[in-house]
Amino acid sequence: MSSKKKGAPLPASSAGLLRFFEDETKGFKVDPKIVVSIPIGLIAISWAMEILLVP
């Protein structure tokens, strides 16, 4: 069954994005929550520093 699934053509949707997300790549995987929370945290810290440390 797996050979039949691999040999079947993929549907033409969004210029091959479907196949892009199906492919597994090597590398370090990061949780999306971390990717979003780090920049938000840095922005909040910089705003707090600007407000609290302005003479």
C-alpha distances in whole Angstrom, upper triangle without the diagonal:
4,5,5,6,9,10,11,15,16,19,22,24,26,27,23,24,21,19,22,21,18,19,20,24,26,29,31,30,32,32,33,36,38,37,39,42,43,44,46,47,49,50,52,53,55,56,58,59,61,62,64,65,67,70
4,5,5,6,9,10,13,14,17,21,22,25,24,21,21,18,16,19,18,15,15,17,20,22,25,27,26,29,29,30,33,35,34,36,39,40,41,43,45,46,47,49,50,52,53,55,56,58,59,61,62,64,67
4,5,5,6,9,12,14,17,20,22,25,24,21,22,19,17,19,20,16,16,18,21,23,27,29,28,31,32,33,36,37,36,38,41,42,43,45,47,48,49,51,53,54,55,57,58,60,62,63,64,66,69
4,6,5,6,10,12,15,18,20,23,23,20,21,18,16,20,20,16,17,19,23,25,29,31,30,33,33,33,36,38,37,39,42,43,44,46,48,49,50,52,53,55,56,58,59,60,62,64,65,66,70
4,6,5,9,10,13,16,17,20,20,17,18,15,13,16,16,13,14,16,20,23,26,28,27,29,29,30,33,34,34,35,38,39,40,42,44,45,46,48,50,51,52,54,56,57,58,60,61,63,66
4,6,8,9,13,16,17,20,19,16,17,14,12,15,15,12,12,14,17,20,24,26,25,28,29,29,32,34,33,35,38,38,39,41,43,44,45,47,49,50,51,53,55,56,58,59,60,61,65
4,6,9,13,15,18,20,19,16,18,16,13,17,18,15,15,18,20,23,27,29,28,31,32,32,36,37,36,38,41,42,42,44,46,47,48,50,52,53,54,56,57,58,60,62,63,64,68
4,6,9,12,15,18,17,15,17,14,12,16,17,14,15,18,21,24,28,30,29,31,32,32,35,36,35,37,40,41,42,43,45,46,47,49,51,52,53,55,57,58,59,61,62,63,67
4,7,9,12,15,14,11,14,12,10,14,16,14,15,18,21,24,27,30,29,31,31,31,34,36,34,35,39,40,40,42,44,45,46,48,50,50,51,54,55,56,58,60,61,62,65
4,6,9,12,11,9,11,8,7,11,12,11,13,16,19,22,25,27,26,28,28,27,31,32,31,32,35,37,37,38,41,42,42,44,46,47,48,50,52,52,54,56,57,58,62
4,6,9,10,8,10,8,9,12,13,13,15,19,21,25,27,29,27,29,29,28,31,33,31,32,35,37,36,38,40,41,42,44,46,47,47,50,51,52,53,56,57,58,61
4,7,7,6,9,8,9,12,14,14,16,20,22,25,27,29,28,29,29,28,31,33,30,31,35,36,35,37,40,40,40,43,45,45,46,49,50,50,52,54,55,56,60
4,6,6,7,7,9,11,12,13,15,19,21,24,26,28,26,27,26,25,28,30,28,28,32,33,32,33,36,37,37,39,42,42,43,45,47,47,49,51,52,53,57
4,6,6,7,10,10,12,14,15,19,20,24,25,26,25,25,25,23,26,28,25,25,29,30,29,31,34,34,34,37,39,39,40,42,44,44,46,48,49,50,53
4,6,8,9,10,12,14,15,18,19,23,24,26,25,26,26,24,28,29,26,27,31,32,31,32,35,36,35,38,40,40,41,44,45,45,47,49,50,51,54
4,5,5,6,9,10,11,15,16,20,22,24,22,24,24,23,26,28,25,26,30,31,30,32,35,35,35,38,40,40,41,44,45,45,47,50,50,51,55
4,5,5,6,9,10,13,14,18,20,21,19,21,21,19,23,24,22,23,26,27,27,28,31,32,32,34,37,37,38,40,42,42,44,46,47,48,52
4,5,6,6,9,12,14,18,20,22,20,21,21,20,23,25,23,24,27,29,29,30,33,34,34,36,38,39,40,42,44,44,46,48,49,50,54
4,5,5,6,10,12,16,18,20,19,21,21,21,24,26,24,25,29,30,30,31,34,35,35,38,39,40,41,44,45,46,47,49,50,51,55
4,6,6,9,10,14,15,17,16,18,19,18,22,23,20,22,26,26,26,28,31,31,32,34,36,37,38,40,41,42,44,46,47,48,52
4,6,8,10,13,15,16,14,16,16,15,19,20,18,20,23,24,25,26,29,30,30,33,34,35,36,39,40,41,43,44,45,47,50
4,6,10,13,15,17,15,17,18,18,21,22,21,23,26,27,28,29,31,33,34,36,37,38,40,42,43,44,46,47,48,50,54
4,6,10,13,15,14,17,18,18,22,23,21,23,26,27,28,30,32,32,34,36,37,38,40,42,43,44,46,47,48,50,53
4,7,10,12,11,14,16,17,20,20,19,22,25,25,26,28,30,31,32,34,35,36,38,40,41,43,45,46,46,48,52
4,7,9,10,13,15,16,20,20,18,21,24,24,25,27,29,29,31,33,34,35,37,39,39,41,43,44,44,46,50
4,7,9,12,15,17,20,19,18,22,24,23,24,27,28,28,31,33,33,34,37,38,38,40,42,43,44,46,49
4,6,10,13,15,18,16,15,19,21,20,21,24,25,25,27,30,30,31,33,35,35,37,39,40,40,42,46
4,7,10,12,15,13,13,16,18,17,19,21,22,22,25,27,27,28,30,32,32,34,36,37,37,39,43
4,7,9,12,11,11,14,16,15,17,20,20,21,23,25,26,27,29,31,31,33,35,36,37,39,42
4,6,8,7,7,11,12,12,14,16,17,18,20,21,22,24,26,27,28,30,32,32,33,35,39
4,5,5,7,9,10,11,14,15,16,17,19,20,22,24,25,26,28,29,31,32,33,35,39
4,5,5,6,9,10,12,13,14,16,17,19,20,22,23,25,26,28,29,30,32,34,37
4,5,5,6,9,11,11,12,14,16,16,18,20,21,22,24,26,27,28,29,31,35
4,5,5,6,9,10,10,12,14,15,16,18,20,21,22,24,25,26,28,30,33
4,6,6,7,9,11,12,13,15,16,18,19,21,22,24,25,27,28,29,33
4,6,6,7,9,11,11,13,15,16,17,19,21,22,23,25,26,28,31
4,6,5,6,9,10,10,12,14,15,16,18,20,21,22,24,25,29
4,5,5,6,9,10,10,12,14,15,16,18,20,21,22,24,28
4,5,5,6,9,10,11,12,14,15,16,18,20,21,22,26
4,5,5,6,9,10,11,12,14,15,17,18,20,21,25
4,5,5,6,9,10,10,12,14,15,16,18,20,23
4,5,5,6,9,10,10,12,14,15,16,18,21
4,5,5,6,9,10,11,12,14,15,16,20
4,5,5,6,9,10,11,12,14,15,19
4,5,5,6,9,10,10,12,14,17
4,5,5,6,9,10,10,12,15
4,5,5,6,9,10,11,14
4,5,5,6,8,10,13
4,6,5,6,8,11
4,6,6,6,10
4,6,6,9
4,6,8
4,6
4
